[in-house]
Amino acid sequence: METTDAARVQLLAGGRAVAEMTALIPHPYPDGAAEEWIAMQARDWGLGKEYTYAIEADSFLVGAISLRPVPAERENLGYWIGRPYWSRGYATAAARAVIALAFSLFDVDKLTASHLARNAASGRVMEKCGMRLLSTGTREHRGAPEAFCVRGISREEWERSEQLA
């Protein structure tokens, strides 16, 4: 992702419907935040901490997906799709690609991702990628406790599913 994508990131990620379904995207989305986020992604890429990819359709940015080979306070996988592009398969295609990349290039044995329990669409994306429910719980979300789900897939499960495909 380039700084030239900042206006599009702010427009898409900053939409209330998108921001409300994520843990990290602010709403309202402040001016300059997209440039700062893009610069942080470039820095983290260089450190090998996090790899963020643009999700594009017809050469237009429609979202982003991040892989953290070593999860810290968050799970390995995170993504967002701009509201006009929901329900078109972009998140599923991107997640499948990043899962394959992770198990092919990194020494990880398991990948995890979380979603708000009320965000069933994100749960379906993860299920389509072979991620099974690992746990449910409550986390702080926008100043209030909210139910969430953690899903995951092991390298062994992924390899088995690839053999069946």
C-alpha positions in Angstrom: 0.0 0.0 0.0 1.3 3.4 -0.9 0.7 6.9 0.6 -1.3 7.6 -2.6 -3.9 5.2 -1.3 -4.5 7.3 1.9 -7.6 9.1 0.7 -9.2 5.8 -0.4 -8.2 4.1 2.9 -9.8 7.0 4.8 -13.0 6.9 2.7 -13.5 3.1 2.9 -12.0 2.2 6.3 -13.5 5.3 8.0 -17.0 4.4 7.1 -19.1 3.8 10.3 -20.2 0.3 9.3 -16.6 -0.8 8.7 -15.1 0.9 11.7 -17.7 -0.5 14.1 -16.9 -4.1 13.1 -13.1 -3.7 13.8 -11.1 -3.3 16.9 -8.6 -0.8 15.6 -10.2 1.5 13.0 -11.4 4.8 14.5 -14.6 6.6 13.7 -14.7 9.3 12.8 -11.5 8.6 10.9 -9.2 11.6 11.5 -7.3 13.4 8.7 -3.8 12.1 8.5 -4.6 8.8 10.1 -4.5 6.9 6.8 -1.0 8.2 6.0 0.2 7.3 9.5 -1.3 3.8 9.2 0.3 3.2 5.8 3.7 4.4 7.1 3.3 2.1 10.2 2.5 -0.8 7.9 5.6 -0.2 5.8 7.7 0.0 9.0 6.2 -3.2 10.4 6.8 -5.0 7.1 10.5 -4.0 7.2 10.7 -5.4 10.8 9.0 -8.6 9.8 6.3 -7.9 12.4 3.3 -7.6 10.2 2.6 -7.9 6.5 -0.3 -5.8 5.2 -1.6 -6.3 1.6 -4.0 -4.2 -0.3 -7.2 -6.0 -1.5 -8.0 -4.7 -4.9 -10.8 -5.2 -7.5 -10.4 -3.8 -11.0 -7.3 -1.9 -9.9 -9.2 -0.1 -7.1 -8.4 -0.5 -3.4 -11.4 -2.2 -1.7 -9.8 -3.2 1.6 -6.7 -4.6 3.4 -5.6 -7.7 5.1 -2.7 -8.2 7.6 -0.7 -11.2 8.6 1.2 -11.2 11.9 3.4 -14.3 11.8 3.9 -14.1 15.5 0.7 -13.0 17.3 1.1 -10.6 20.1 -1.9 -8.9 21.7 -4.0 -9.6 18.6 -4.5 -12.7 16.5 -2.5 -13.5 13.3 -5.0 -12.3 10.8 -7.0 -9.1 10.4 -8.9 -7.6 7.5 -11.4 -4.9 6.5 -13.4 -4.4 3.3 -15.0 -1.1 2.4 -18.8 -1.2 2.8 -19.6 -0.9 -1.0 -17.6 -4.1 -1.6 -19.2 -6.3 1.1 -20.6 -9.7 0.1 -18.6 -10.0 -3.0 -16.1 -12.6 -1.9 -13.1 -10.3 -1.6 -12.4 -11.0 2.1 -12.6 -14.7 1.6 -10.3 -14.7 -1.5 -7.8 -12.5 0.3 -7.9 -14.6 3.5 -7.4 -17.8 1.6 -4.4 -16.3 -0.2 -2.8 -15.0 3.0 -3.4 -18.3 4.9 -1.7 -20.2 2.0 1.2 -17.6 2.1 1.6 -17.9 5.8 1.8 -21.7 5.8 4.0 -21.8 2.7 6.5 -19.1 3.7 6.5 -18.8 7.5 7.2 -21.2 10.3 3.8 -21.0 11.9 1.8 -24.0 13.0 -1.5 -22.2 13.6 -3.3 -19.1 12.5 -6.0 -17.3 14.4 -8.4 -14.5 13.7 -11.2 -12.9 15.8 -14.5 -11.3 15.0 -17.3 -9.7 16.9 -20.0 -12.3 17.6 -22.6 -10.0 15.9 -20.4 -9.9 12.8 -21.6 -13.2 11.3 -20.4 -12.3 7.9 -16.8 -12.2 9.1 -17.3 -15.5 10.9 -18.5 -17.0 7.5 -15.4 -15.7 5.8 -13.2 -17.5 8.3 -15.3 -20.7 8.1 -15.0 -20.7 4.3 -11.2 -20.6 4.9 -11.3 -23.6 7.1 -11.0 -21.8 10.4 -12.9 -23.4 13.2 -14.3 -21.8 16.3 -11.6 -22.0 19.1 -13.2 -19.8 21.8 -15.7 -17.2 22.6 -15.5 -14.4 25.2 -15.9 -10.8 26.0 -13.5 -8.0 25.1 -13.6 -4.3 25.4 -14.8 -2.8 22.2 -15.3 0.9 21.7 -15.6 1.5 25.5 -18.0 -1.4 26.3 -17.7 -5.2 26.7 -18.7 -7.1 23.6 -18.9 -10.8 22.7 -16.3 -12.0 20.3 -15.2 -15.3 18.7 -11.7 -16.6 18.0 -11.3 -18.9 15.0 -8.2 -20.8 13.9 -6.7 -23.3 11.5 -3.6 -25.4 12.0 -1.0 -26.1 9.4 -2.1 -29.7 9.4 -5.8 -28.8 8.9 -4.8 -26.5 6.0 -2.6 -29.1 4.3 -5.4 -31.6 4.6 -7.9 -29.2 3.0 -5.4 -28.4 0.2 -5.1 -32.1 -0.6 -8.9 -32.4 -0.9 -9.1 -29.4 -3.2 
